Structure formats: C-alpha cells, structure tokens
Amino acid sequence: MTAHWYALRSKPRKEEAVWRQVRLGGYEVFFPRLKVSPVNPRSRKLIPYFPGYLFVSIDLEQVGLSVFQWMPHTAGIVTFGGEPAAVPDHLVAELKKRVKEISEAGGEIFYGLKPGDPVIIQDGPFQGYEAIFDSRIPGSERVRVLLELMVNQRQIPIELKAGQIVRKKNN
C-alpha cells in the first residue's frame, strides 16, 4: 500500500506539540498556520488554519492507527464509521497553495478585525488615510472600508485589496 494523507486531531491548543512529535517520529506532516497581527503583542503570531487538526502522510498498513491514537496530546486519526478517512492529495496540495498565498500577501489581516474597527490605508491613492473596516468581500482578497470625507461629513464605501489596510494601533 502507499502513503495517504489523513487528518490528525489534536487536543485544544496542542497542535504545535503534536506537530513536533509527528516530525520527530519521521512522518511527513502538514500543519497549516497563518501569520496574524494580534492586538496583544504577547499573543501568538502564528495561528492554526484549522484549529485542532494537522495532516499526516502515512501508510496505515505499515504504521497502524494506534501510533496516533496513543500519541500524547492527540485524539487520533479522523475516522468515519470506524474507518480512517483519507484526505485526497489534490486537496492537501490546494491547502498548501492557499496557505502560501495568504502568507505571501502578508498573513491573515482579518484575524480579530470586526466591522467598525479603525484601519489605516497603507497603499494606493488613499495612502495614510484612516478608514473604518466594513467587511471582507466574500470569495476575494478584497475588503470594503468606509472613508469619511470632511467635505460633506459622509462615509464613502471603497473597495481595496486586503493587503492595502492595516489595523490602527491604539495609542
């Protein structure tokens, strides 16, 4: 039999410990994480893309399920009806590609960003202006912000690339 990808469940907030253990065991593991800009500077700068899950490539006939069921901080391989559920190779490849795209764009800027939060536009014709985050535009890497114009005291919605804004730091 050949190796397949499987989802491995970890206990809450133990993904990194499991990731290290699996790597030390010599298995191929994919632990998708995103760079974030948390409000609290002491908070984690990398967060799991799928909290509580990692992906491991193994030959189950050779390795067996018990290795992962009894590994500290894990809840075992994800199963359906008692059968381990393989994750298609193309799906793992797409996930890797997506995580890489997000990382190259500067990370997940939407982490903890809520409508009404102040942001600074850092690129384009409105560079340096303060705006109010309105929403993420579904299916794209774009956002809608509200720009307040002093001329008529109105907020004008504008769409920008997500990488053009940054959360305004509290002074």
N, C-alpha and C positions, 0 to 999 in steps of 0.2 A: 504494500500500500504506500501511497505518497503522503506527504505532509499537506495539511489543510489548515486554514485559519479558523480559529474558534474564539468566541468572546469569553473572557475570563472575568468573573465578578470578584470585586474586592469588597472588603468591609468599608464603611464610610470613612473617607479621608485617608485611606491606607493604600491608594493607588500607587504612589511612588515607592513605598516599601515593597509592594508586590512586584512592581516593575524591576526593582533591583534584584529581588530573589529569583525571578524568572531568568533575567540576564545571567546571573551567577550560575544558574542551572544549565546554561549553554543553549537555551532555546531562543528562537527568533521571536521578538516581541515588538509590538507597535503600540505605543502609549501616546495617543494624540493629545497635545496640550496647546493652549493658546497663551500668547503674551497679553497681559492686561495692564491697565493703568489704574490700580485701585486708589480709592480716596485716601485710605490709611496707608502711609508709606511703609509700614511694617508688615502689611499684608502680603500674601504670596503674589509674585509677579507672573507666575505660570499657573494656569488652572486647567484641569482636565476638560477636554472637549466633550467627553461622555463620562460624567462623574460616576465612579463605581465600576467602570469597565476598562479592560485592556484587551488587546488582541494578541493571540499567541499562535504561531505556526508550528504544528506538531504532527507526527504520525501517531495517531491514537493507538493503533495496534502495537506499536513498538513501546510507547511511553506509558499508556494506560491513564485512566481518569483519576486514579487515587493520588497520583503525584500532586495534582492541583486541588483535589478535594481536601487534602490534609495539610496543604501548604499554609503556614501562618498568614493571617490577615486576608484569606480568600474565602469565597463562598462557592468555589468550584467553577467548572466549565458550565456555560448556559446550556440547558437541555430542554427539550420539549417532549413530553410523554416519556421521560427517562432516557431519551436518545440525544446524544450531543449534537448540537445544531452547528453545522459548518457555515462559515461566512464566505460567500463567493470571493475569489481572488480579485475580480474586477471591482467589487465594492470596496475592498481594502485599498486597492490602487487609487480609486476615486477619493477616498477619505484622505489618503496621504497627499494627493494633489491639492485637495481643498484646504487642508491644514497649512500646506506650504504657501498657497496663495494668500491666505489670511495673514500668515507670518510676514510674508514679503510686503504686504500692504501696511505693516506696522502693528499688527496684532488686533485683537478684538476691542475696538473702541467703545462698543456698546455695553460692555460689562458695567452694570450698575447705572447706566445712563437712562434717565426717565424723562418723559415729556415735561417740559418746564425747567429743566436743568440748564444753567448758563454754559455756553460754549464760546470758544474763540475760533474765528475762521483764520486759518493759517496759510492759505494759498488762494490764488486767483484774484479777481478784481475787488473782492471784499476783504482781502487780507488785513488782519488786525482788528476787524470789527467784532464786537460782541454780539451774539445772537442767542436765541432760545431754542434748544433742541425740541423738535416737534415729534418726529417719528422716523423710523427706519423704513425705507421703501422696500416692500417685500420682493424677493427674487432678484435683488440687485445689491451692489455695494454702494448704494446712494442713500442719502438722508434728506429729510426736509427740516429746515430751520426757519425760524421767524426772525426777520431782521427789522428792527424798529427804526423807522425813518423820522427824523426830527422835524421834517418839513410839515407833515400833517398828522404827526403823532399816531401813525398807523403801523401795524406789524405786517410786513410783506413776506409771504412764504416763498422761499427759494430752495431749489434742489441742488445739492452738492455731492461730490464724491465723498465717501465716508472718511477718507484719509485727509480731507481738507479741514476737518474740525478737530479740536481737542477740548476736553473738559476744562472749564475755567477753574483754576485752583482758588480755594478760599483763602483770603488773606488774614 
